[in-house]
Amino acid sequence: MKIKMDRITLRPFEKEDFEEYKKQISSRKPAKHQYDEGFVDLRGFTADQFEEKIIRFNKWAEDDHIYVFAVVRNEDQAILGHVDMLILQRDETQWASGGYALHNQFWGQGYGVESLKGLIRMAFEKLNLHRLEAQINLDNTVSVKTAEKAGMTYECTRKKFIHENGEWTDHLIYVIYAD
């Protein structure tokens, strides 16, 4: 399952992605804000560990639980980051939560918006969902702008919604629906 956009393709990770994955994570710049992990030292991370991660991702997708897609730049196959989708409910709601994370060396070039637009297409065209939402920390203005540019709209603020850093935090909910 994949979606090709103008500059990127969303597709499942493959074991052959190991060196590129490791290269791009190791090329991250220092953290730019609290939601940026920044540089990650992967010296001890092995191809076998990466393959185990892919097996786990594939099992989640087979179970229609979580989908994780690499964001791959079309021109050179660089792995820019990933997007993911957690199926919250099927049945009568067909509802999922989406997430997006690019390595910070690729920020500010429109790849985040294009990645989220691709995830929206994946949700509606490939997975037959009706509703996709993004759950965003109140002070994550960059993520809010990304969601808005991708066509999502503010729905509400959920109080004490996600447990982070030892406390329950409020989150903005941005949504988009299938046509």
N, C-alpha and C positions, 0 to 999 in steps of 0.2 A: 504494500500500500504506500503510495507516494503522491505528492502534489508538486508539480513544477510551476514555479513563479518566474517572473522576469529575470531576476538575478540569483535566485536561490531555489533549491529543491528541499522539500521535507521528505525524509525517508527513515525507515528503521536503521539503527546502527548496525554495522556489519563487523565481523572480527577483523577484517582487513583495514578497518579504520583506526586501529590501535595507535600506530605511529603518528598519524595526523591528529588524533584526539589528544595524545600526550603532548605533542608539539604545541598545539594551540593553547591548551591549559597552561603549559609551562611558559608561554609567551605573554600571559596576562600582565598588565601593568599593576602597580600598587593600587589598593582599593581607593575608589573615588568618593564613596559614601558608605553609610552603614549597611546598605543592601547589596554592596559589591564585595564579593569574596576576595577579589584581588588575586595576587600571585598564589599559586598552589604548587607545592613541591611534590612532584610525582616520581622522584627517584626510586622509590620502593614499589611502585605500581607496576604490575607485570601484565603481559599479554593474557595469561591464564585468568587473572582477576578481571580483566576487561571482558574476556569471553564469558565468565560467570555473570557479569553484569548484563550482558546482552541476552543470555539465556533467561535471566530473571525478567528483563523487559519483554521478551517474546512470550513468556508464560503469562504475564499480566495481560498482554494484548489478546492472547488466545482465550483468556477468561473474560474478555470484554470488561476489564477492570480499570487498567491504566495503559495509556499509549504514550510512548516516548519516541520522539523523532529527532534525528540529527538535522541541524540546519546547515546545508552544504552549499557553498558558493559555486555557481555553475561554471564560471570561467576557469577555476583552478582546483576545484574540489576541496577547498579549505573548509574545515568544520568550524563554523562560527559560534556554535552553541547548541542549544536544544530547545524544543517546545514539548509540552506534555499535556495530557488530557486525562482527568479522572472522571470516570462515569459515576455520577451521583445516583442516578436512577434511570431505569429504562421504562418499562410498563407504559403508563399513560403520560409521563412527563418528558421522556427522552432528553435528559438534562445532564450536563457535564460542566466541570470546572477546568479552565485552561490556564497554563502557566508558560512563561517564556523567559529564557535566560541566555544572553549572548556574552561571550568573552569580551571584557572591557576594551580590548584593543580594536574592536569592531564597532564600538558605540559611535553615535553621531553621524552615521552614514545611511540611515533609513532601513537597515536590515531588521531591526526590531519590529517595526511596523509591518514590513513585508512578511516576516516570520509569523506574526500574529494573524495577518490576513490569510496566510496559508493554512494556519491551524483552524481558522474559522471555516475555510473551504473544506478542510479535512472533516471537520465535525458534521457539516451539513451534506456534503456530496458523497463522502465515503462511509460515514458512520450513521447516517440518517438520524442525527440528533435534531431536536427542535430548539433547544436553548443552550447557549454557552455563556458561562460567566467567568469573570476574573475577580479574584479577591485580593485587594490591594491595601497595603498599609496606608494609614491616613497621611503620612508625611512623604510617601514615595511619589513625588510629583512627576518624575520621569516616566514611571509606569502608567500613571494616569494619562499623560499625554500620548503614550504609545497606544493605550486602549482606545482613546478618543479618535486618534488618527486612523485606527484600523476599523472604525465604524461602531464601536461599542458605546453605550450610553450609561450614565450613572443611574442606578436603580435605588439604592439605599445605603445606609451605614448599618452594619450588623455589630451590635454592642457585644463586647467580651466574647468575640467569635473564635479566635485562634489562640492557643496557648504557645507563647513565644518568650524565650528568655526568662522563664519562671513566672510569667504573668499572663492573664487573659487580655488580649488586645482587640480593639475595634478595627474593623476593616470596611473599606469602601467596596461596594459590589457594582461592577460594570457588566452589562449584559448585551447580547445580540441574539436575535431569533432567526430561524430559517425563514426564507421568503414564503 
